[in-house]
Amino acid sequence: MAAQENKTPPASTYAQDIQRIQTIVDLLSQKDCDIDDMLKYVNEATELIERCQDKLARTGIQINEALERLDAAKDT
């Protein structure tokens, strides 16, 4: 049986994404960074940054909604 190639990777946490971004920055900062890998690293970092920005935005919305519920509850 052939392995599935388009498997979705397991979800990562915000902290794991930030750590991977830092690893990529470190790799890109090395003098011997392979030019052929640079685009791959930059694309991966871009995807991770977008995912982190999305997580931050969603978390901010959820926090605001929770605070609004608390305010509404204390007014009743």
Residue pairs with C-beta under 8 A, 6 or more apart in sequence:
12 20
14 52
14 55
14 56
17 48
17 51
17 52
17 55
18 52
20 44
20 48
21 45
21 48
21 49
21 52
24 41
24 42
24 44
24 45
24 48
25 45
27 33
27 37
27 41
28 38
28 41
28 42
33 41
